[in-house]
Amino acid sequence: MAKQRSSIVPGIVLILIGLYFLANRLDWPIPDFFEIYPFVFLLLAIACAARIRGWGNRDGVFGTFFFLTLGVFFILRNYDLIPYIYHPWPIWLIAAGIGCIAVFVFAPSQWGMLIPGSAFLLFGGAFLLREFDIIYNVDRYWPIIVIAIGVGILLKGLRKQV
């Protein structure tokens, strides 16, 4: 099965290269990278989704939701369905947070994924709201989030000792 699956990727790559050269020779319009790259994220999400084997198994879950979030965001941004932001780095944090939380949803025994997932979502969400000019002074007050996470971890550790 693994041998059969490994021959799919080179075949797809060769088909895409051949289609590009054929379109170039026949003077067909070729979309530029700006139009294509969000769909590459969606294809990566589909490839990761093929590894998901059901509840309790986390293979492919993180990648699926990570790439799906990136693909949807960049499609919405590039086609002016949401305001265009020039520094989209917070969406990478949000995608990582969504991926971590999705791993917990698929494998509830993975409690350790909730803390980084929540932290990524909080940081990414705060900075994304700053990029959209919805909230201000995130640069000044973001350490409060780190302090709150530290207090939560400390209280959890103290509760286990008692």
N, C-alpha and C positions, 0 to 999 in steps of 0.2 A: 504494500500500500504506500509506504513512504517513497519507494523507488518510483512508483507511478506518479505520485504527487510532485516529486522533484522535477519531472520532465515537463510539467505544465508551465512553469514560470519561463524557462527559455523559449518555449513555443510561443507564448503570448508576447514576449519581448520581440521575437523575430517577426511576428505578424504585425506588430505596431510599427517596427522599423520599416517593414515592407510597405505598409499603408502610407507612411510618411513620404517615402521616395516615390511611390506611385502617384500620390496627390501632387507632389512637386513636379513630376514629369508631365502630368496631364493638366497642369495649371489650375488645379482645384484650389479653392481658398483653404488655407491652413490656419487654424486658430493659433493665436500667440500664447505664450506661457501664462500670461495674466488670466486668460480664460480657462486654461486647462488645469492648472495646479490644484484648485480646490477639488476637482474630480479625482485627482490622483489620491488625495486623502480619503475620499469615499471608497475608491477601489482597495486601498490598504485596509479600510474598515471591513469591507466585505471579505478580504483574504483572512483577516484575523477572526471574523465571525465563523468562518468555516472550521476553525479549531475548537469552537465552543461545543462541549459535549453534554450540556445540561446542568441542572442545579447541583450544587456541591462540587463542581469542577470549575476551576478558574482559568483554565487554558484559553487564551485568546480574548478573555473578557476585557482586560485593561486596554489592549490595543484597539479592540473594536470601538469602545466608547471614546477613547482618546482621539482616534482618527476621525470618527463620526462627528465629534464636537468641532474639531478643526475644519473639516470639510463643510459642514453646515454654516459655520461662522464666516468662512472666507467666501462662500457662494453668496451669502446675504450681503456681505460687505462689498464684494467686487461688482455686484449687480445693483448696487445702490438701494437695497431693501432695508438696510440699516445705515445710520450715518457712517461715513468713511473715516476711519482713524488711521493715522500714519504710523503709529507705534503699537501694533497689536500684540505685544509680548504678554500682556495679562491673560489673553485667551489661552496661551500655552499652559499657564498655571491652572486656569479653570478646567481645561481639558484633562490635565493630570489629576485634579481633584475628582472630576466626574468618573474617570477611569478607576481610581482607588475605591470610590464608594460603590461603583458597579461590581467590583471584585467582591466587596462585602455582601452585596445583595445576592450574588450568585453562590457565594460560599460563606454563609453566616458565621462559620467558625473563625474566619479571618478578621477578628476584631481589630487587629493592629493596623488595618487599612483605613479605619475611620479617622484616626488622628491626623495622618498626613493628608488624607482626602479633604477633611474639613479645613485644615490650615491652608491648603492650596486654594480651595474655593473662597475662603475669606480674603486671603491676600489678593488673589486674582480678581475677585469681584470688586474689592475696594479700589484697586488700581484701574480696573476697567471703568468703573463709575467715575473716577477722576478723569480718565481720557474723554469720556462723554460730557464732562463738565457738570455732572450731577452732584458730586460732593467735592469739597475742597479740603486742603490741608492734610491729605493722606500722608504726604511726605513727612509731616511733622508728627503725626499721632500714630503711625503704624506700629511703633513698639508696644503700644497698649495691647495689641492682639497677641504679641509674643508673650507679654507678661501674663495675660489671661490664660493662654495655653499652659504656661509654666505653673501657674497657680492650680489649674485643673489637674495636672500631672502630680504635683506635690500633694494635693488633697487625696487623690486616689491612692498614692503610695502610703500616706499616713493612715488612711482607712484600712488598708490591708494589714498594717502593723498592729492595729488595735484589736 
